[in-house]
Amino acid sequence: MDLGARIPSGPLEQKWERRLREGRLVGPSNRRKYTLLVVGSGLAGASAAATLAELGYRVHCFSFHDSPRRAHSIAAQGGINAAKNYRNDGDSVWRLFYDTLKGGDFRSREANVYRLAQVSNRIIDQCVAQGVPFAREYGGLLATRSFGGALVSRTFYARGQTGQQLLLGAYQALERQISAGQVRMHPRTEMLDLVMVDGRARGIIARDLRTGELRAFAGDAVILATGGYGNIYHLSTNARGSNATAIWRAYRRGAGFANPCFTQIHPTCIPVSGPHQSKLTLMSESLRNDGRVWVPKLKGDQRTPRDIPESERDYFLERRYPTYGNLAPRDIASRSAKEICDQGRGVGPGGRGVYLDLGDAIERLGAGTIRERYGNVLEMYERITGEHPYRAPMRIYPAVHYTMGGLWVDYDLRSTLPGLYVLGEANFSDHGANRLGASALMQGLADGYFIVPNTIAAELARFGPGSVDLDHPAFRDAERIVQAKLERLLASRGTRTVEDHFRALGSLLWEQCGMARSERGLSSALESIQALQGDFERDLRLPDTGIELNDSLERAGRLADYYELAELMCRDALERRESCGAHFREEFQTAEGEARRDDEHFCHVSVWEYRGQDRPPALHKEPLSFESVAAETRSYK
Ligand SMILES: Cc1cc2nc3c(=O)[nH]c(=O)nc-3n(C[C@H](O)[C@H](O)[C@H](O)COP(=O)(O)OP(=O)(O)OC[C@H]3O[C@@H](n4cnc5c(N)ncnc54)[C@H](O)[C@@H]3O)c2cc1C
């Protein structure tokens, strides 16, 4: 497997400029001869499809949603980072780069992260030009707030609806191209396989979710922007529909899968309330700008929070991390909350919760200001819990939120398969072992608006436009495989629902490959996953056996892929015998309970190669080197 990252040579600051200068181009009048298949219309996919179409390429864009506006990106609340330094608080491209690299615990590629910081400012300019209604200061300058892992205020936001507003911007740009005939949008269409012709990605097999019809699409390149796989844990903050099928099918066709075990657990979510739940709700990290996290000092203290005096409260993040306090990065804040609850000092039903208290901020700034900043998020909390966050502290607990792992890509965002590019949360690129808040939107839009529209040109120019016949055996073979899988699922006559099987897999992963991992737990999980997969294959009941619109069939297909991915995640977590970022191996921790990295043996990206159903996947390593910064031990104290 070729893991050459194709990073341009020269000083860090000039690498991207150099790639742009030296990359081959496709002439404007030739671009219409190329057809590009963009799968996904969230922030990464919509921005890529719109930009590529604007350049003159013909684009097909696919989404299993009924409208691009319903992509999971719409859920993003808190904001998007950029190094504008409007606040004059010491920010710079360098500082954003360094914070992101350090936040990821030095497990990401230096050159990619630097480019991300460089491009960040252009994203804000582009979105402002589109009319995205970012919050503004009294004087008219865009407002910012702080997010975890940073000592500056660089997060741009539109109340608690930043993802929605950014997506509306990208969607407008996409709609313009749809009406110009440059993009053909395929809503309610799910990609179920990737088609390789002569060693290059040349097409996909997709299912029309309304009619059940399978269709093949051919193009000169395939771009996957299909989001993350956090839903593999069953309960997560992700939109219910988000899934791993597209990237998993590509992996099975030969694309390397990088760092599958790097999953982010977000510290501020509404705690699980019972077994009936199918989803968890995030309370934006931005709340930690004004909210203070605490628990009673006394174990089992049953008093209401307002009856507990200051001297009997433990503001444990402020105590343990005095410099960053409540804005410690997500992995660290989540682990601290878990530790406190494990000690029996958690609050709320089952003791799996800590307080996030806006009391001080309300007293200092007034409820009106707090409502202005976080109104919709607080309203959501009140509706879900029936508790009033302006009067009593909120209860929060960590929940699965984001996947840093994903398909491996080089500097140009190309996977290990020629012709296959991967953007946004679907790739592994920039966040290492832990993503900092407000950097996913930045990455998705950097990938879609600025990076892939430039980098894809070199490969297209090299191969020239070419048509592949949909009657090519590769398309027919792929379609046959997809058809057989669907028929197998439709023939299920067992007793247990998809949801029932899914819950079992999710809770196993949460226990053994969640916030803390151990050799024993992971080894036993590997055995259990196989047993759960066997149960699923033997004892599945689909209430609807029709080929047309069939929600349980869709979900069963996605779950079938999750078993295989879950196994890869546990394998990866087992193999990485160190703790770094969100990957916390209990055997590798400092005396103070912090992650203990092992740079001598694990300063690499782990990339897995599929070798067939009956053979274990092969592990390859892309070594990481840091030329511009020292990979120090992370500290937020
Ligand atoms: C509750 C929540 C709040 C967040 N808040 C923030 C924030 O404030 N700031 C920040 O930076 N990040 C935030 N994030 C993370 C961020 O929202 C996501 O990482 C980002 O939006 C992912 O964008 P994407 O374009 O890569 O994928 P998505 O938005 O997930 O889009 C995926 C697209 O792919 C399509 N798709 C997937 N599979 C297939 C298939 N097989 N066939 C056809 N189509 C397919 C879907 O229909 C969809 O259009 C948040 C995440 C959550 C869960």
The ligand as an ORCA input file, in Angstrom:
! r2SCAN-3c Opt
* xyz 0 1
  C     -24.298     17.955     17.561
  C     -23.031     18.308     16.851
  C     -22.543     19.609     16.927
  C     -21.368     19.953     16.273
  N     -20.897     21.232     16.366
  C     -19.759     21.580     15.729
  C     -19.275     22.914     15.789
  O     -19.855     23.779     16.401
  N     -18.130     23.190     15.128
  C     -17.442     22.275     14.414
  O     -16.411     22.589     13.833
  N     -17.906     20.993     14.339
  C     -19.035     20.631     14.955
  N     -19.493     19.336     14.872
  C     -18.859     18.404     13.933
  C     -19.324     18.732     12.511
  O     -20.692     19.071     12.529
  C     -19.146     17.583     11.527
  O     -17.879     17.018     11.667
  C     -19.284     18.076     10.106
  O     -20.483     18.801      9.939
  C     -19.236     16.925      9.106
  O     -19.463     17.452      7.823
  P     -19.331     16.508      6.543
  O     -19.678     17.352      5.370
  O     -18.007     15.864      6.548
  O     -20.410     15.359      6.747
  P     -22.040     15.402      7.013
  O     -22.537     16.760      7.348
  O     -22.254     14.304      7.958
  O     -22.607     15.045      5.615
  C     -22.547     13.744      5.102
  C     -23.302     13.725      3.789
  O     -23.059     12.483      3.158
  C     -24.272     11.887      2.757
  N     -24.038     10.434      2.777
  C     -23.437      9.693      3.730
  N     -23.351      8.404      3.345
  C     -23.895      8.342      2.121
  C     -24.108      7.301      1.203
  N     -23.711      6.046      1.451
  N     -24.740      7.592      0.046
  C     -25.158      8.864     -0.241
  N     -24.968      9.885      0.589
  C     -24.343      9.632      1.759
  C     -25.316     12.400      3.714
  O     -26.598     12.326      3.147
  C     -24.817     13.848      3.907
  O     -25.278     14.620      2.825
  C     -20.651     18.981     15.542
  C     -21.132     17.673     15.488
  C     -22.292     17.332     16.159
  C     -22.727     15.920     16.161
*
